[in-house]
Amino acid sequence: MSQTGFRLTGYRPLRGGTRRPANKMKLYLAGPEVFLDDAREIGRRKMELCARFGFTGLFPLDGELTVDATGGVRSGAIFAANLDLMRAADAVVANLTPFRGISADPGTAFELGFAFALGRPVAAYSNLPGELKHRARAAIGPAADAAPTLLSDGLHVEDFGHFDNLMLAEALHASGLPVIQAAAPAADPFRDLALFGEVLAALARARAEGRLGAQNSPSHPAPAGHARGEETFHG
């Protein structure tokens, strides 16, 4: 695929990454760790963990984007490359740890929605405990003498018991796959991969039980009474 000013090259494993047998289920690894200075190293570690559980990890930085005439990579190239990776994936694992605020990284939220629209199963984890409403009240403050959901900025906050926005939580619930939330804040939330490993273990169990695949995706819902994936919330 090419557009004026840049060219996308074919995808290949990260340096030091695992090989990708075509018969392994592919997982798109969404999350704000792409903004870390050592993002490629974190991506390599995630891909290695995927391989241990019999999956192929697709990390957003796993590929090469050639520079344009001005010496930079255009955002459109990154956008197109990530969409291609998600289309190639069989499922998505999203890191929904709050990013620079009280809620998940907006780019990761978009990718979760895109995957849901494609009919891909989505699992997720968060390295921060608690509900969205509690983080919002702590960050913004409640409005004086008003309903508990009204904050000092004049806007209400959701009160559905979710870890984040209802559109994210309900999309994950519809996928029937695990959402694992930390019992206590991780010391290094965007590098700590303990919960990521737990999600992979849960996905491996779901695959072994026949609960992971297109038949369980939002566009191919499971029959009534079919076992659903567990949702585990701590905090």
C-alpha positions in Angstrom: 0.0 0.0 0.0 1.4 3.4 -0.9 0.3 7.0 -0.7 1.9 10.2 -1.7 4.9 11.0 0.5 5.4 7.7 2.2 5.4 4.0 1.7 4.5 1.2 4.1 6.9 -1.8 3.9 5.9 -5.4 4.8 5.7 -6.4 8.4 8.4 -8.4 10.0 9.2 -9.5 13.6 10.7 -7.0 15.9 14.5 -7.4 16.3 14.9 -10.3 18.6 11.2 -11.2 18.4 9.7 -14.6 17.9 8.9 -16.1 14.5 5.3 -16.2 13.4 3.9 -19.5 12.3 0.9 -18.9 10.1 -1.2 -21.4 12.0 -1.1 -19.6 15.3 -4.0 -17.4 16.4 -2.9 -13.7 16.0 -3.5 -11.2 18.8 -3.3 -7.4 18.2 -1.7 -5.9 21.3 -3.4 -2.5 21.9 -2.2 -0.1 24.6 -0.4 3.1 25.4 3.0 1.4 25.9 3.8 2.4 22.4 4.6 5.8 23.8 7.3 4.5 26.1 10.9 5.3 25.3 11.6 1.5 25.3 8.3 0.6 23.5 10.0 -1.9 21.2 11.5 -3.8 24.1 8.1 -3.9 25.8 6.6 -5.1 22.5 9.2 -7.8 22.2 8.4 -9.0 25.7 4.7 -9.1 25.0 5.2 -11.0 21.8 7.4 -13.6 23.6 4.7 -14.1 26.2 2.2 -14.6 23.4 4.4 -17.3 21.9 4.6 -19.1 25.2 0.8 -19.5 25.2 0.7 -20.5 21.6 -0.4 -17.1 20.1 1.3 -14.7 17.7 1.4 -11.2 19.0 1.0 -8.2 16.6 2.5 -5.1 18.3 1.6 -1.7 16.7 5.3 -0.8 16.2 6.1 -4.2 14.7 7.0 -3.1 11.2 8.8 -0.5 9.3 7.4 2.8 8.0 9.7 4.5 5.5 10.2 8.2 5.9 8.6 10.8 3.6 10.4 13.5 1.7 10.7 15.8 4.7 12.4 13.1 6.8 9.4 12.2 9.0 6.6 9.5 9.1 3.2 10.8 8.6 0.4 10.0 11.1 -1.7 8.6 8.2 0.9 5.9 7.6 0.8 4.8 11.3 -3.0 4.9 11.2 -3.2 2.8 8.1 -0.6 0.3 9.3 -2.4 -0.2 12.6 -5.7 -0.8 10.9 -4.1 -3.4 8.6 -2.7 -5.2 11.7 -6.1 -5.2 13.4 -7.7 -6.6 10.3 -5.1 -9.4 10.2 -5.7 -10.2 13.9 -8.0 -12.9 15.2 -8.5 -11.2 18.5 -7.4 -8.1 20.5 -5.8 -7.7 23.9 -6.1 -4.1 25.1 -4.2 -2.5 28.0 -6.8 -0.1 29.4 -4.7 1.2 32.2 -5.7 4.9 32.6 -3.3 7.0 30.6 -2.5 10.7 31.4 -5.8 11.0 33.2 -8.7 9.0 34.6 -9.5 6.9 31.6 -7.9 4.6 29.0 -5.7 5.9 26.2 -8.0 7.3 23.5 -6.1 5.5 20.7 -6.5 2.2 22.5 -10.2 2.9 23.0 -10.6 3.5 19.3 -8.8 0.3 18.5 -11.1 -1.6 20.9 -14.1 -0.2 19.1 -12.7 -0.9 15.7 -12.0 -4.5 16.6 -15.5 -4.8 18.0 -17.0 -3.5 14.7 -14.8 -6.0 12.8 -16.3 -8.8 15.0 -13.0 -9.6 16.7 -13.1 -10.9 20.3 -11.5 -8.5 22.7 -9.9 -9.1 26.1 -8.4 -6.4 28.3 -6.6 -5.6 31.5 -5.9 -2.6 33.7 -3.0 -2.1 36.1 -5.0 0.4 38.1 -7.9 -0.7 40.4 -11.2 1.0 41.1 -14.1 2.4 39.2 -14.2 5.4 36.8 -16.5 7.3 39.0 -14.1 7.2 42.0 -11.2 8.4 39.9 -13.3 11.2 38.4 -14.4 12.4 41.8 -10.8 12.3 43.1 -9.5 14.2 40.1 -12.2 16.8 39.6 -14.1 16.9 42.9 -17.8 16.7 43.6 -20.2 19.5 43.1 -21.4 21.1 46.3 -24.9 20.1 47.4 -25.7 18.2 44.3 -26.3 14.6 43.1 -23.4 12.2 43.8 -22.7 11.9 40.1 -22.4 15.6 39.5 -18.8 16.9 39.6 -17.4 20.4 40.1 -17.0 20.9 36.4 -20.8 20.8 36.0 -20.8 17.4 34.3 -22.1 14.1 35.5 -20.0 10.9 35.7 -21.3 7.4 34.9 -22.3 5.3 37.9 -22.6 1.8 36.5 -19.8 0.2 38.5 -17.5 0.0 35.5 -13.7 0.4 35.5 -14.0 2.8 32.6 -16.6 4.3 30.1 -19.6 2.1 29.6 -19.0 1.8 25.8 -15.7 0.1 26.5 -17.0 -2.0 29.4 -20.1 -3.2 27.4 -18.0 -4.0 24.3 -15.8 -6.2 26.4 -18.7 -7.8 28.1 -20.3 -8.6 24.7 -17.0 -10.4 23.7 -17.3 -12.8 26.6 -13.6 -12.7 27.2 -11.6 -11.7 30.4 -11.2 -8.2 31.7 -8.7 -8.4 34.5 -8.1 -5.4 36.8 -5.3 -5.0 39.4 -6.1 -5.4 43.0 -3.5 -2.7 43.8 -1.8 -0.1 41.6 1.2 -1.4 39.7 4.5 0.4 40.5 5.3 0.7 36.7 1.8 0.3 35.1 2.9 0.5 31.5 5.7 -2.0 31.8 4.2 -4.4 34.3 3.1 -7.5 32.3 1.8 -9.7 35.1 -1.9 -9.1 34.2 -1.1 -9.3 30.5 0.2 -12.8 31.2 -3.0 -13.6 33.1 -5.1 -12.5 30.2 -3.1 -14.7 27.8 -3.6 -17.7 30.2 -7.3 -17.1 30.2 -7.4 -16.8 26.4 -5.5 -20.1 26.1 -8.1 -21.8 28.4 -10.9 -20.3 26.3 -9.3 -21.5 23.1 -8.9 -25.0 24.6 -12.6 -25.1 25.5 -13.6 -23.8 22.1 -14.7 -20.4 23.4 -12.2 -18.3 21.5 -12.9 -17.8 17.8 -15.2 -16.1 15.3 -18.2 -18.0 16.6 -17.9 -16.1 19.8 -17.3 -12.7 18.3 -19.8 -9.8 18.5 -20.7 -10.3 14.8 -21.1 -14.1 15.4 -22.7 -14.3 18.9 -22.6 -17.5 20.9 -25.8 -19.5 21.2 -28.0 -18.9 24.2 -26.6 -20.7 27.2 -23.1 -20.9 25.8 -20.4 -20.4 28.5 -19.1 -16.9 28.6 -15.7 -15.7 29.5 -15.1 -14.5 33.0 -14.9 -10.8 34.0 -12.7 -10.3 37.0 -12.7 -7.0 38.7 -10.7 -6.2 41.8 -10.6 -3.1 44.0 
